[in-house]
Amino acid sequence: MRKLIYGGANTLDNYIASQDDSVDWILQSKEANDFLKQMWQSLDTIIMGRRTYEIATRSGHGGGQAGIKTYVCSRTLKEVKGKNVELASDAVALAKRLKAEEGKDICVMGGAQLAKSLFEAGLIDEVGVNIHPLLLGSGIPLFAAMETRINLELLECKQSKNGCVILRYRVI
């Protein structure tokens, strides 16, 4: 069965973007690039929320990527644009269907509320984060408050030369 993986770059105080959606605080590193390259090779599907899609579209990255199917989960959007991009209204039903199909792993990008629904449905298998040595104080959180506790098992921990820590956990 395919794995559903959630995570991303975040600050030590749990933010994936500033209040204005900027990510200018993200530090680049060889270690993070190697981790991302390896992860992208293991994926063929992305699930993202409406807001993440809108931010990606504004930055020129919302139109889909070659070889990767992208699903945008939204109850308000009427259409999405781009090659290999499809609109879905029920993230839980979509994730259940995709996990049962043949293919590579699935990445959930951005969207704490989207991830919350998938965590609470027991669908997320792994969490991967690249924690940056910075406190934003406010912004867009990686995790939303959940009704249930999610227990994790550490799979990988790497320190980058720039002070970031790359962590990968299995949901248990």
C-alpha positions in Angstrom: 0.0 0.0 0.0 1.2 3.5 -0.8 2.3 5.8 2.0 0.7 9.2 2.7 3.4 11.6 3.9 2.9 15.0 5.5 5.4 17.7 6.5 7.6 20.4 5.2 10.0 23.1 6.2 9.0 24.8 9.4 10.3 27.0 12.2 11.1 25.7 15.7 7.8 27.4 16.8 5.8 25.3 14.2 5.2 27.7 11.3 5.5 26.9 7.6 5.0 30.5 6.5 4.8 34.0 7.8 1.4 35.7 8.3 1.8 37.1 4.7 2.5 33.6 3.3 6.2 34.3 2.8 8.8 31.7 3.2 11.9 33.9 2.8 13.3 32.5 6.1 13.9 29.0 4.6 17.6 28.2 4.7 19.0 26.2 1.8 21.3 23.3 2.4 22.8 20.4 0.6 21.4 18.0 3.2 17.8 19.3 2.7 18.2 19.3 -1.1 19.4 15.6 -1.0 16.5 14.7 1.3 14.0 16.4 -1.0 15.5 14.8 -4.1 15.2 11.4 -2.6 11.6 12.1 -1.4 10.5 13.4 -4.8 11.8 10.2 -6.5 9.5 8.2 -4.2 6.3 10.2 -5.1 3.9 10.3 -7.9 1.0 12.1 -6.3 0.5 15.4 -4.3 -2.6 16.3 -2.3 -2.8 20.0 -1.3 -5.3 22.3 0.1 -6.9 25.3 -1.6 -4.7 27.9 0.1 -1.5 26.1 -0.7 -2.6 25.7 -4.3 -3.4 29.4 -4.5 0.0 30.4 -3.1 1.8 27.9 -5.4 -0.2 29.3 -8.4 0.8 32.9 -7.5 4.5 31.8 -7.4 4.3 29.9 -10.7 4.3 26.4 -9.2 0.6 25.5 -9.1 0.2 24.1 -12.6 1.4 20.6 -11.8 4.7 18.8 -12.4 5.6 16.3 -15.0 5.1 12.8 -13.8 3.2 13.9 -10.7 -0.5 14.0 -10.3 -1.8 16.9 -8.1 -5.1 17.0 -6.3 -6.4 20.2 -4.9 -8.8 19.7 -2.0 -11.4 22.4 -1.7 -15.1 22.9 -1.1 -15.1 26.4 -2.5 -13.0 26.3 -5.7 -14.9 25.6 -8.9 -11.9 24.8 -11.1 -8.2 24.3 -11.0 -5.7 24.9 -13.8 -2.7 23.0 -14.9 -1.4 19.8 -16.4 -2.1 16.8 -14.1 -4.1 18.9 -11.6 -7.5 17.8 -10.5 -10.0 19.3 -8.0 -11.4 17.1 -5.1 -13.9 18.1 -2.5 -13.4 15.2 0.0 -9.8 14.8 1.1 -10.4 11.8 3.3 -12.3 9.8 0.5 -9.6 10.9 -2.0 -6.7 9.7 0.3 -8.4 6.4 1.0 -8.9 5.8 -2.7 -5.4 6.8 -3.7 -3.7 4.7 -0.9 -5.6 1.6 -2.2 -4.4 2.2 -5.8 -1.1 1.1 -7.2 1.6 3.7 -7.4 4.4 5.5 -5.5 3.9 7.4 -2.3 1.6 10.4 -1.8 2.7 13.8 -0.4 0.3 16.1 1.5 1.6 19.7 1.0 0.8 22.5 3.3 -2.6 22.9 4.9 -2.8 22.2 8.7 -6.5 21.7 8.4 -6.2 19.3 5.5 -3.6 17.3 7.4 -5.8 17.4 10.5 -8.6 15.6 8.7 -6.2 13.0 7.3 -4.5 12.4 10.7 -7.8 12.1 12.5 -9.0 9.6 9.8 -5.8 7.5 10.4 -4.5 8.0 6.9 -1.1 9.7 7.3 1.7 7.2 7.6 4.8 9.4 7.9 5.7 12.9 8.9 8.8 14.6 7.6 10.0 18.0 8.7 13.0 20.3 8.2 13.1 22.4 11.3 14.8 25.7 10.8 16.6 27.5 13.7 14.3 30.4 13.9 11.2 31.6 15.9 8.7 33.5 13.7 6.4 34.3 16.6 3.3 33.9 14.4 2.4 32.6 11.0 0.8 29.7 9.3 1.1 26.6 11.5 2.3 23.1 10.2 -0.1 21.4 12.7 -3.6 22.3 13.8 -5.2 21.3 17.1 -6.4 17.8 16.8 -9.1 15.8 18.7 -6.7 12.8 19.1 -3.1 12.3 20.1 -0.8 11.1 17.3 2.1 8.9 18.4 5.2 8.9 16.3 8.3 6.7 15.9 11.6 8.4 14.8 12.9 6.9 11.6 15.6 9.5 10.7 17.3 12.5 12.2 19.9 14.5 10.4 21.5 17.8 11.3 22.4 20.2 8.5 25.5 22.4 8.6 23.3 25.5 8.6 21.6 24.4 11.9 18.5 22.9 10.5 17.3 19.4 11.7 15.7 17.0 9.2 13.3 14.6 11.0 11.3 11.7 9.6 8.7 9.9 11.7 6.3 6.9 11.2 2.8 7.3 12.6 2.2 4.4 15.1 
